[in-house]
Amino acid sequence: MMRLNQFLAKNLGISRRQADQLIISKKVKVNGAFGELFIRVEEADKVEVKTQTDWQTLHHQKLNQTILFYKPIFCISTRYDPLKRKTIYDFLPKIFRHLKPAGRLDYMSEGLMVLSSDGDLLQKITHPRFGSIKQYLVAIDKPFESIQIILMQEGMRLDDYDLNPVKVWQSAVQLKTFEYLKLDPRLHWYFFELTEGRNQQIRRICKLFGKRVRRLIRIRQGNYELTRELYEKKVLVEPTL
C-alpha cells in the first residue's frame, strides 16, 4: 500500500508535487471515483489517469526500477520521433520501455543515461535547484585558448540566458581511464562539468569559440558514472535507491 501521489510518481515518472496537481485537477480516478490527496492505494485498486483522449489504467509496480543505459549516436532520447528516427527505446529490452529518462542526450551525443520509474529520483537528477552534476568527455578539432576556458568557468551568456559556471579541464591521467571508448588521439579532449543542461549547451558554447565538436560522451550524471561494463553491455540494472 502506498500514497496515491507516490503511486502516480512511480508510474508516470513525475515528481510527487506534479502528481498532487493531477489529483487536484480531477485527472485521477481510483475505483471509478476522483482521487483525493493523501489517500492510499493497494494492488486491488484500479487507478486511472486522464490523457488527452481517454482514461488510462495504471498498473501497480511493487518496486521502483532504475537502469543505466549507454546511448549510441544516431538516435534521440524521446519516446517518439515525427521524423521516424531511431529512439533509445528501440535499443532497450521490452521490460524497460516503460521507464523514463533523466534528461536527454542529442542525436549525435552518446554515453550514460539514467532511466527510472522513480519520479523523485528523476526530479533530483534533472532539476537545476538540486545542483546535480553532469560530466562530459568532449573532443574538438582545435584546442581552447586559456581565456576561453576562463570565460566558461566564470559563466557565459547564451541566448539572453546567464549560464552557470562550467568547469573545463584536460587530464591525461583521467583520459586514460576511458581508453575503452576508443578515443581518437588526433583530437583535443576536454572534460566538461555542468550543473544545468541547456539544449545542446556544450556544442553551442564550442561553436561560439569557433570549435567544432567531433565527439561528445556523457560520463557522469548525479551519482551515476560511466563504466567499461556499461559501455560493453549497454544496459545495467541498478538496485532500488
C-alpha positions, 0 to 999 in steps of 0.5 A: 500500500502506498500514497496515491501521489507516490503511486502516480510518481512511480508510474508516470515518472513525475515528481510527487508535487506534479502528481498532487496537481493531477489529483487536484485537477480531477485527472485521477480516478481510483475505483471509478471515483476522483482521487483525493490527496493523501489517500492510499492505494493497494494492488486491488485498486484500479487507478486511472489517469486522464490523457488527452483522449481517454482514461488510462489504467495504471498498473501497480509496480511493487518496486521502483526500477532504475537502469543505466543505459549507454546511448549510441549516436544516431538516435534521440532520447524521446519516446517518439520521433515525427521524423521516424528516427531511431529512439533509445527505446528501440535499443532497450529490452521490452521490460524497460520501455516503460521507464523514463529518462533523466534528461536527454542526450542529442542525436549525435551525443552518446554515453550514460543515461539514467532511466527510472520509474522513480519520479523523485529520483528523476526530479533530483537528477534533472532539476537545476535547484538540486545542483546535480552534476553532469560530466562530459568527455568532449573532443574538438578539432582545435584546442581552447585558448586559456581565456576561453576556458576562463570565460566558461568557468566564470559563466557565459551568456547564451541566448539572453540566458546567464549560464552557470559556471562550467568547469573545463579541464584536460587530464591525461591521467583521467583520459586514460581511464576511458581508453575503452571508448576508443578515443581518437588521439588526433583530437583535443579532449576536454572534460566538461562539468555542468550543473544545468543542461541547456539544449545542446549547451556544450556544442553551442558554447564550442561553436561560439569559440569557433570549435567544432565538436567531433565527439561528445560522451556523457560520463557522469550524471548525479551519482551515476558514472560511466563504466567499461561494463556499461559501455560493453553491455549497454544496459545495467540494472541498478538496485532500488535507491 
